[in-house]
Amino acid sequence: MQGLDFRARTILAGVREDLQSGATQLALNTLDELLSYLDDTKPGVEALYRLLAELRAARPSMIVIGNALGMIEQRLARDPHAARQAVLDTRDQLQNATRTITRHARDQLPEAPVIMTHSASSVVLALLRDMAENHQSYSVICTQSSPGFEGHSLARALDNLSVPVTLITDAQMGLFISGADVVITGCDTWLDDGYFINKSGTLLLALAAKAANKPFWVLADSFRYSDADSASVELEEMPVNELNAPEGEWITPRNVYFELVPHSLVSQRISEQGVFSCPAGPRR
């Protein structure tokens, strides 16, 4: 963070420390913080480039942030005075992508579905909120998503929407999968070789869905595409104090927050570009 002013360091720390927000929400929050930073601080071009570079590297498993900031950098390269408009345009594109995904997904769902999900994807929540606002009947089975318990925030949001929700531990995925009509998760990064990265536990849910012959959908807009492959990615590991692990000479707690899931376990990828069957590759 060398060379960043206090406000820029605060924005960067917020991105690194936010373990509750999904990739889209965190990207939108970051763009909103950038707008305030531009309005309040009016940084020079070099200072802004430094901040954008640091933010792009802050959460490697959430490529949507890096791609959104990369779009802003490309605009700045053409017009150094267009920073604010570049942030606004990028935010609009990301929000429009989410709205289009929810429309595509709603068209694919059966009547009164039971939807099972893991973690608290902001795109999945946008779909669920859209269904509730359009008075579509449905219920949800969601995992706690330990150790961060993002599923608790999703359950509260659904409760506020008057949607029936069954909250389970991650260990109960196999017990409850038979009651779901469809499994829907978000995606933090879609890799070039067909794997995607999401919150740890997603692979277990995908395997449970495969074993129970349940469709597994991934909501992943084009902001999530990475030209990296699964062999080259670095999966984020968070502080182990979240685990409340016992101390011991031979105990080594690990807290890897994200994992790789192969597209062979995915039934459909839904992006703003349409609905794509897997393992056939999505249109780019």
N, C-alpha and C positions, 0 to 999 in steps of 0.2 A: 504493500500500500504506500510505498515511498512516493512522495510528491503529491499525494492527494490531500485536499483540505479536509477539515473536520466533517463537514456535511457529506462529502463524497465518501469518507471512511464509514460514516454512519449508514449510508445506503448500502455499501458493500457488506458491512457486518450484518445488516438485516437480511440480505439475500443468503448469506452463508448460514445464518442461525435459524432461519424459518424452516422447520421440519414438518410443519402441519399443512401448508398450502400445496395443492397440486401444481404441476408445471405451468399450466395456463394461468392460474390465479397468481402464482409467484411472478410470472413474466409481466402480467398486467399491473401488479403492484409495483414492480420495478420501473415500468414505463411511467406510471403515475408519479413515482418519486423523482424520476428524471425530469419530468415536466416541472415539478415544483423547484427542483434544483436549478434548472435553466432560468426560471422566472425570478427566483430569489437571489441566486448567486451570480448569474451571467458569466459563467466560466469562459476562459479563452479556449480556442480550438484544441490546443495541445493538452490542456488539462482535461477537456472532455474526452479526447481520444484515450488518455490514460485511464480514466474511469471506465469507459466502455470496454477496454481491453481487460481490466481487472474483473469486471462484472461477467464478461464472457467466460472467464476461466473459473469463476467462483463455484459453479455447480455443474461439473462435467456430465453428470448423469441426466441432466435436464437440458437437452439440446435446444428446446424451444426458446429458452432465454438467449442462448448464444446466437441462434438464427435470427431472432428478432433484433438483437443489437447489431448483428452483422448487416442487416438491411439498413439500419440507421447509418452505419459507417459508410456504406456504399453511397447513400445520398449525400453525406458530408463530403465525400471525395469529389463529387460533382459540384456541390454548392456548399461551402463551409458555413454559410449563413442560414441554412435551411434546417438547423437542428430541431427546432421546436415543431415545425411542420412534419419532419421526418418521424418524430416520436408519435405525433398524433395519427399520422397515416398508418404507421405500423400497428398501433393499438387498435385502430379501426379494422384493419385486415384480420388481426387475431380474433377480435370479437365477432366479426362476420363469419369467420371460419367455424367458430363454435356454434353459432346460430344455424348454419347450413348443416353441420353434422347432426344436430339434434333433429332437424327436419328429416334427414335421410334415415336416421335411426328409428324415429317414430313410425315411419312408413313400413319398416320391416318387422315391427313387433306384433305379436298376436294380441287378441283381445284379452284384457284384464290379466296381463302377465305377472308372474312372480319373477322378479329380477334379483339375481345374486351378484354381489360385487365385493371388492376388496379395496382397502385404503379409502381415500376421499378425493377422487379425481374431480376437479372443477368442471370438466366437460361432461362427465357422467351426471354430476349434480345438476348441471344446466339442462340435461335431457329430462331428469326426474322432475325438476321444477316446471319445465315446459309442459310435461304431461299433466301435472297437478293443476296448473293454471288453465289447461284446456279440458279439465274435468274428465280425464281419462283414468279409468279404474286400474289400479295396480298395487302391488305390495313389494317389499324389498327384504332380502336377507343380506345383512352386511356383517363383515368381520370387524373385530376390534382394531385389527392391524397394529399389533404390538411391535416394538415397545413404545411407539409414539402415540398409539391409540387414536389415529386419525378417523377411524370408524365411528368414534363417539361423536365427533363434530358432524359427520354425515347423518347419524341417527337423530341428533338434535334438530338438524335442518329439516329432515323428513317429518319429524314430530310437529314442527312448526307449520308444515304444509298439510297436516292431518292425514299423513300417509302411514298405513300400517308398516312397521319395520321390526324385524326380528334381528336382534344384535347378538352375535355369537363370538366365542373365542376363535382364534385362527385354527386351533386344533380340531374344531368341530366342522371344518369344511366338508369332509367326507360324509359326515352324518346328515348334513342338511342339503347336499347337492341334489338329491333325488326330488326335493320339493321345488326346485327352480325350473322355470321354463327356458330361461336363457341366462347366461353369465355375461356381464358387461364390465369391462375395466377400462381405465385410461391407459396412457402410454407416455413415458417420459422421453424416450428416444426410439425411433425406428431405424435400425441399422441396415447397411447396404446388402448384407447377406441374409436378410429376412428375419433375424432375431429382433426382439424389441426389449427395451429396458423398462422395468417398472418396480414398484415397491416390493421388497422381499415378501414372499408369500404368494405372489401372483402365479409363480410356476406350480406350486402345490394346488392352487385352485384350478389352473388349466388342466393339470393331470387328473384331478378329480372329475372335472367336466368331461374329459375324454373317456374316462372309465365308465361314467354314467350315461354316455352318449347324449350329452347336453351341448347345445351350440355355445361357442365361446367367441364373443365379439370384442374387438379392440377399437376404441374411438381414438383416432390418431390423425391430426391434421398435417398438412405439408410442412408446417413449422418444425415438426418433430423428425424430419428426415435428416440422417447423417450419412456421409459417405464413408464413415469408419465401418469396420467389420467387428464381429464378436470377439475375435482373438486380440484385438488391439485396445479395447475399452478398459477404462479404470473404473471399477465400481466403488462408490463412495462408502467409506466406513466411518461411523459416527462414534462419539465418546461412549465408553462402555458403562458409565455410571447410570445410564438409562435402564440397564438390566437389573440393577440391585443384586448383582451376583455375590455369592459368598466369597470371602477371601481365603486363599489357600495356596500353598507353595506350588501345587500342580494344577491349579485352576487358571485357565486362560479364557476369559470372556471375549466374545467377538460380537460386533454390532454392525454388520454389513447391511446397509439400508436398501440397496437396490440389487436386482438380479436379472439375468438373461433368460428370456423365454423364446423357444423356437417357434417359427411360424407354422410348423407342422401341427401345433396344438390349437391354432387359431382357425375358426370357421370363417369369419369375415373381418376385414379391416374397413372401417367406415371413416372417410375423410370428407373434407369439403368438396372434393372432386367426385365423390360418389361412393358406391358400395363395391368392394372388391373381395372375391373369394380367395381364400388361402388354401394351400401354400402358393398359388399363383401370385406373382408379384403385383403390387399395386401400380396403377398408372402414375407416372411422374410428370 
